[in-house]
């Protein structure tokens, strides 16, 4: 069973007093149901599981009054096998987006406080119009993403002590044994290909077959397309499909800014108006995330965001590769990291950063100066460059150092590199150490 970091957050939530209900959101097949189910079974004496998508009849439990007495009476009548013992029972409402009234009822359960309640959903951002009243203040929303690289290493059997050794080299900025760097780099390459969907990663660990991985990834992409057909409005389906299908080509450009004109050449004029809501749909479904350009690389970063200038990355890099033509897997195995203009590596690094930072941002100045990522780390603006190919020159970082004194730290991740700091105070790290940033 794959170990996930979110389990620690679930245990911390359980230990709280007067806690809100917990709402776990995330794309399909990131492991929400599996993780919460195992957590509930391991930590509670009594467990009620309700899946509104598999059993739509259960939605009628939440018709009518939503006071605690009425709800408990209905639940006890529907699930007589469950012991509703106060303080020792957890309710898990799965695919709650299919029952908007159950989302409203989270306030009732939180106010009562007799039972712990977790809800989860894959398409929560798409059903907001169906909810009559959000339980603001009575639910805590956390998002589950695909596995990050450290979680992948745990699954691959890497010892925690070895990962901590690499972490120590990162934070102390000290050179690391080249043999160990190569072993981590090999796993980083495999992680790039498998992505972080738990079922797919498990299949790879069990079979060592990248062919089966690719087959499962393409099946999951088909499932996403099915979700679009099922849940999107009739007027949006085709536009969402076009946005989704354009992502690999958008990331293949040297300038990876998302261009609406690249979606449909017949709708160059008014492209943003035509497709903006379609991109929002993909983001709300947990499939993609945005990386916004900044007016200036200065704190506070949030006040410098250019909302109309952004890149779109896939949440799972393995799925991005699966959207490309045959042969890309092999090219990556042959260490051709510069295939697709480095878009694959940049996507992987954006996904890693996106699991730990609320926003992912970059800085581009009239396409002549571009820094892959700008982060706020410990109250300092940090410029981050990712180099996937043989050209490891850092002209953009040099320009930042010279012209933007608001940036206080310079970090570069690159292929075939050890840990060191150069005479310009630029920190250099192997690509896999993005997991420590």
N, C-alpha and C positions, 0 to 999 in steps of 0.2 A: 504494500500500500504506500502510495506516494505521500511524503510528509509535506504539509503546507503551512506557511507562516500564519495564515489566517486563524489556525486552530488556537494559537496563543491569544489572539484577540477575543475569540469566543470564550475561552476560560476566564479571561479578565472580566468580560461582561457578566458571566455567571456569578462571579464573586461580588459584584456590586449590589448595594442595597437601593431600593426604590428606583430601580433601573427602568429605562424605556424598553419597548419591544425592539427587536433587532431586525432590520431589513437588509438582506444580502442580495445585491444585484450583480449582474454580469452577463456576458454573452452566453449563448447556448454552448454546452459541453465544456465549460471551464471548471466544472467539478462541484458546483454549489450543492446539489442534492446529496452527493456522496459524502462530502465533508460534514454537512450539518447532520445528516443521518447518523454517521459514525459518532459524532460529538454527542448527540442526544442519547444514543444507546449506551455510551461509555460513562455518562455523567449524571444520568437521572434514573430513578427507579421506575418511573412511569412515563410513557411516551405516546403522544397522539400525533399521527401523521395524516395530513389531508392534502391530496394533490388535485387541484381544481381543473387541471387540463385533462388528466386521465379519467377523472370522475366528475364531470360537470354537474351531476345531480347534487353534489354537495354544496353548490353555490346557493341553493335555496335555503340552507341553514341561515344565511345572512340576509334573507329577505325580511322585511318588516322591522320591528324594533331591534335595536342593537344594545340594549342594556345587558349587564352582566348576567342577571338571573335568567333572562330569556335565552341568551346564547348558551349558557352552561346547560340549561334544560335540554335544548336541542342537541347539543354535542353529546351529552350523556345518553340520550335516547338513540342517537345514530351510532355511537361507539360504546356499547355496553361492556365490551371486553376490557376497556381501559379503566384503570383505577385513578380517579380524579383526586389525588391526595395533595392538599395544599403544601407548597414548599418543596415537593419532590416530583413534580410533574412538569413536562415541557410540551408545548404545542408547536408543531412545525407545519405552517401553511405554505405549501410549495406551489409554484406558478401562480402567485397571488394576483398577477396582472389579469388573470381570467376571471377574477371575482372582485371587482372594485369595492363592493360593500365590505368585504373582509379587510381590505386595506383601511377603510374608514373605522372598522371595529377595533383596530389596534389601539386606538385611544382608550376604548372601554377596558381592554385587558391591562393596559399600562396603569390606568387609574386604580383598578381593582388590586393589582399586584399579587394576586394569589398564585398565579401560574406564570412561568417564564414562557415567552412567545418569540419564536423566530419565523420570519417569512422570507421567501426568496422569489425571484422572478427573473426571466431572461429578457423581457421586453417591457420593463417597467416605464421607461421613458416614452413609450409609444401609446400608453393608455391613460395619460394624465387627464384627458378631457372627460373620461368616464367616472372619475372619482369626485363625489359631491363635496367632500370635505377632507383635506389632508390632515392626518394626525400630527400636526406640527408640535414638536416638543415631547411627543410621546413615542416616537420611533427614531432609531439611530440608523442611518443608512451607511453601509460600507460596501465597497465594490470588490469583487473577486476577479482577478485578471488571470490570463494563462500563466503557467509556471514561469518564474523568472529563472535566471541561470543558476543561482545558488540552489534553488529547489530542484532543478534538473540534476545538479551534481549530487545532491542527497540521494535522488532516485538511482543515479548511476553507481552508487556505492562509495563515493568519495568520502573519506573520513573527515569529520568535523575539524579535527586538529590540523589537517592539511589545508582546508579552506581558511582556517584562522591564521595559519602561517602566511598564506598569500595576502590575507587582509592586513596583517602586520607589516609586510613589505610595502603595501600600498600606502598606509597611513604614515609609516616611518620614512617613506621615499628611499628605500634601500634596495639594492640589486638582489635579484632572486635567482636561484639555481636554474640554469637554462633548461635542464632536463624536465624540471617540474613545470616550467613555463610551457614547454611543448606539450606536456600531458594535458594541462588546462586548455591550451589552444585547440587540441584535438577534440575535446569535449565541446568547446564553444562552436566548433564547426558543425558537429553533429546536432547541437541544440538549434543552430540556425536552420538546419534542414527539417528537424522534427517539429520545431515550434514548441508551444507549451500547453497544448490541449492534453489533459491527463490521460484520456483513453488512448490517444495516439502515441504518447510518450511511453506508456506502459507496454503497448504492442511492440514498439521498437526494442525496449529492454528485454522483452520475452522472445522476440524472433530475430532481432538484429537485421530486419529487412526494411530497407528504405523504400522498396517497391510497395510493400503493404502500407507504409506510412503515407506515401503519395496517393495511394488508392483511397485511404480513409480521409485524407485532407480534401480531396476533390469531392468526396461524398458529403463532407461537411459544408463545403462551398455550395453544393446543390441544395443542402438543407437551408442555408441562408437565403438562397434564391426562392425556395418554397415559402419561407417566412415572409419575404417581400410580397409574393403573390397572395399570401393568406391575410396578412395584416395591414398592408399599405392600401391607401385609397385607390380607387380605380384610375384616377387622374395622375397618381404619383408612381405607380408600379414601373412603368417603362423608364421614367426619369431616374428612379433609384437604381434600377439595373444598369443604366448607362453610366451613372456616377461610379458605381461599384466596379464595373468592368474597366473603367478608365484608370484606376489607381496604379496598376503596374506601369503603364505608359507615362503617367504623371511623374512617377518616381524615377523613371529611366532618363529623364531630361537632366542636363547639367544644372539648370536652375529648376529645382524641384517644387517651386511654388505651384499650388493647385490652380489651374487655369480652366475656367468654365468653357472657354472657347475650344478646349481640347476634348470636351465631352461629345459635342455635337456641332460639327462645322456649319450646319445649316442654321444654327441658332447662336451665332457669335454675338449679335446684338441682343442685349437683355439676358445674357446667359446666367448671370448671378440670380436674377429674379426667377428664371426658369428652374434652376437646379439647387438653390440654396437650401430649401426645405428638404430636398432629397439627401443632401449630405448630413443634415441634422438627424434624419431618420437613421442613417447608418451609424452615426455616433451614439444616438440614444439606444440603439440595439446592442451597443458594446462591440461593434465590429471594427470601427476605426476610431482614431483620435486625432485631434488637430494640434499642430505645432505653429504657434503664432509668431509673426515677425514683430520686432520691436522698433519703435521710433528711435530710441537710444538705448544702449546697454547700461542702463543706470537704475539703481534702486529708488523707489519701489518698482519692480518690474511690471506689476499689474497695471500701473498707471501709464505705461509706455506701450502697451499692446496695440497693434494695428489689426483690428477685427476683420478687415477686408483683405488681408494679406497673410496667407497661411499655407502650410503643407498639410497633406493628409496621409497619415501612416496607418497601416494595418496593425491592430492590436496583437496579432499573431504572425510572426515572420514566416513560419512554415506554410501558412495559408497563402501568403504573398507569393512564395516560390511556386506553390502548386498552381497558381493562376498563370504562371509563365509557361513557355513552350517546353517540350521535351528536351532534355539535355542539360538543363540548368543545374539539377542536382549533381550531375557528373562534373560539371565545370567547377562547382564549389568544392567537391571532393578533391579535385586536382589543384586546389588552392588558388583558383582564379577569382579572388575576392573582388576584383575590379569589374567583374561582369555587371552589366546594367548600371554603369557609371556609379557604382558604389551605393546605389539605392537600397540594396538588400541589407548591407551592414548598417547604413544609417537608420533604416527601419528597425533593425534589431536593437540598436542603441536607444532609439526613441521609445521603443516598447519597454526596455529595461528602466529607463528614466521615469516613464509614465507610471510605473508601479509604486514609485516612492515620492513623486512630486505632483502637487495638485495641477500644475500647468507645465507644459513643455513649450519652450520658446527658443527662437533663434534670432540672429541679427543679420540683415542684408542691407547693404547700402548701394543702391542703384546697380546691383548685380556685379559690382567691382570688388566688393568686400563682403564675404559671407562667413559667418561663424555658425557652425552646425547647431550649437546649443548654448544658451545663456541661462545660468541657474543662480538662484539665491542660496548659497551654502553658508550657514552660520553668519548671516547678516552681511555677506560680501557677494558682489556680482562676480561670477566665475564664467570665463569663456572656455568652451569645450569644443575641441576639434576631433573629428574621427577620420582617420586615413586608412582606406581599405586597400589601396594599390601600392605600387612601388615608389610613387612620388610622395615623399614624406615632408616636403618643404612646407613651411607654415607662414606663407605670405600674409594671410589674413590675420593670424595671431600677431605677427610683427607689426601690422598696421594698427591693431587694437592697442598694443603696448605703447606705440608712439603717439596715438591720437586720442585715446579714450582712457583718461585717468580714473574714470568711474569704475572700471574693471580692475579688481584687486588680485585676481588669481588666473593663471593660464594653464590649461590641462589639455594634453594631447594623447589620444589612444591610437595605436598604430600596429600594423602587422610586423612580425619579426623584431620586436622591440623588448628591451629589458627596462627596468625602472631606473630613471635618473632624472636629474634637473640640469638643464643646460645653462649657459652663461647669460641667457636672457631671462632666466627664472621661469622658463616653461617646463612644466612637469611632464615627463614622458612615461607612458605605461603601455603594456600589452593590451590588445583589444578586450580580452576577457575580463579585465579589471574594471570595466564599466559597471559590473555588479556591485562594486564597493562605493561608487560615487554617491 
